[in-house]
Amino acid sequence: MAGVKTAPEVLLKTVDEVVLADFDFAANMASTETISTFVSLTITPSGAGHLVKDAHVISGQKVQLRLSAGILNTSYSLDLKVTTSLLQTLEGCGFMKVKAC
């Protein structure tokens, strides 16, 4: 049966930045195991406004997100779900804070 694991991340960006954010699942995977499917990304703001996932790339045991937009002084909860080559379902949870320059 597949397990759910957490790969915590804390990220920062300004409103105008477009950033690449890596979620690394290596600690929860066998050395030969890879991420096979990007299942979903849920972005929940602490207030009004939105953060945008422009794209994602899977590379071995990491997922890289391209994030843009957001509202100044807003924190966003990120919940990323993937499946692996060994049929695990893994979850990476973290926060993106939009800060002043």
RODO-2510 file (C-alpha; in nm, 4 decimals, decimal comma):
residues 101
     n   res          X          Y          Z
     1     m     0,0000     0,0000     0,0000
     2     a     0,1301     0,3476    -0,0851
     3     g     0,2273     0,5795     0,1991
     4     v     0,1986     0,9541     0,2310
     5     k     0,5149     1,1378     0,3336
     6     t     0,5955     1,5045     0,3785
     7     a     0,8867     1,6977     0,2266
     8     p     0,8648     2,0374     0,4036
     9     e     0,9817     2,3483     0,2207
    10     v     0,9845     2,7187     0,3155
    11     l     1,0099     2,9594     0,0208
    12     l     1,0223     3,3390    -0,0240
    13     k     0,9578     3,5657    -0,3260
    14     t     0,8554     3,9212    -0,4111
    15     v     0,5368     4,0057    -0,6034
    16     d     0,7287     4,0652    -0,9291
    17     e     0,9642     3,7682    -0,9082
    18     v     0,9147     3,4498    -1,1073
    19     v     1,0940     3,1791    -0,9089
    20     l     1,1873     2,8136    -0,9437
    21     a     1,1112     2,6144    -0,6297
    22     d     1,2397     2,2598    -0,5776
    23     f     1,0569     1,9975    -0,3749
    24     d     1,3038     1,7174    -0,2983
    25     f     1,1540     1,3799    -0,2017
    26     a     1,4834     1,1836    -0,1830
    27     a     1,4605     1,1320     0,1951
    28     n     1,1337     0,9403     0,1473
    29     m     1,2388     0,7298    -0,1525
    30     a     1,4620     0,4312    -0,2290
    31     s     1,7855     0,5268    -0,4065
    32     t     1,6639     0,3908    -0,7439
    33     e     1,3065     0,5188    -0,7066
    34     t     1,1933     0,8176    -0,9155
    35     i     0,8895     1,0426    -0,9356
    36     s     0,6662     0,9205    -1,2157
    37     t     0,3604     1,1455    -1,1994
    38     f     0,2798     1,4991    -1,0873
    39     v    -0,0653     1,4443    -0,9344
    40     s    -0,1648     1,7881    -0,8079
    41     l    -0,0673     2,1179    -0,6498
    42     t    -0,3065     2,2968    -0,4176
    43     i    -0,2192     2,6579    -0,3337
    44     t    -0,4143     2,8114    -0,0438
    45     p    -0,3634     3,1815     0,0443
    46     s    -0,3775     3,3192     0,3985
    47     g    -0,5832     3,6105     0,2599
    48     a    -0,7070     3,7405    -0,0748
    49     g    -0,5069     3,6961    -0,3942
    50     h    -0,3351     3,4166    -0,5709
    51     l     0,0041     3,2645    -0,6428
    52     v     0,0369     3,1043    -0,9876
    53     k     0,2066     2,7779    -1,0865
    54     d     0,3227     2,8479    -1,4413
    55     a     0,4881     2,5090    -1,4986
    56     h     0,6473     2,2059    -1,3332
    57     v     0,9364     1,9741    -1,4218
    58     i     1,0029     1,6280    -1,2775
    59     s     1,3697     1,5305    -1,2462
    60     g     1,4480     1,2064    -1,0661
    61     q     1,3451     1,2565    -0,7038
    62     k     1,2638     1,6277    -0,7333
    63     v     0,9813     1,8395    -0,8674
    64     q     1,0605     2,1949    -0,9712
    65     l     0,7753     2,4470    -0,9762
    66     r     0,7782     2,7780    -1,1636
    67     l     0,5792     3,0214    -0,9459
    68     s     0,4719     3,3792    -1,0197
    69     a     0,2376     3,6555    -0,8989
    70     g     0,1086     3,6657    -0,5413
    71     i    -0,0008     3,9436    -0,3078
    72     l     0,2455     4,1331    -0,0862
    73     n     0,2596     4,0103     0,2760
    74     t     0,0529     3,7015     0,1974
    75     s     0,1552     3,3467     0,2890
    76     y     0,0507     3,0570     0,0693
    77     s     0,0258     2,6946     0,1745
    78     l     0,1547     2,4592    -0,0974
    79     d     0,0415     2,0950    -0,1059
    80     l     0,2174     1,8981    -0,3813
    81     k     0,1272     1,5333    -0,4515
    82     v     0,3242     1,2911    -0,6667
    83     t     0,3412     0,9186    -0,7357
    84     t     0,6659     0,7247    -0,7679
    85     s     0,8043     0,4386    -0,9713
    86     l     0,7474     0,2104    -0,6680
    87     l     0,3812     0,3185    -0,6482
    88     q     0,4139     0,5401    -0,3417
    89     t     0,1996     0,8509    -0,3119
    90     l     0,4149     1,1262    -0,1631
    91     e     0,3101     1,4688    -0,0450
    92     g     0,5332     1,7745    -0,0204
    93     c     0,3963     2,0491     0,1998
    94     g     0,5376     2,3944     0,2440
    95     f     0,4811     2,7677     0,2433
    96     m     0,5543     3,0517     0,0022
    97     k     0,5700     3,3967     0,1599
    98     v     0,5437     3,7021    -0,0634
    99     k     0,7667     3,9739     0,0808
   100     a     0,8775     4,3260    -0,0019
   101     c     1,1980     4,3662    -0,2019
***
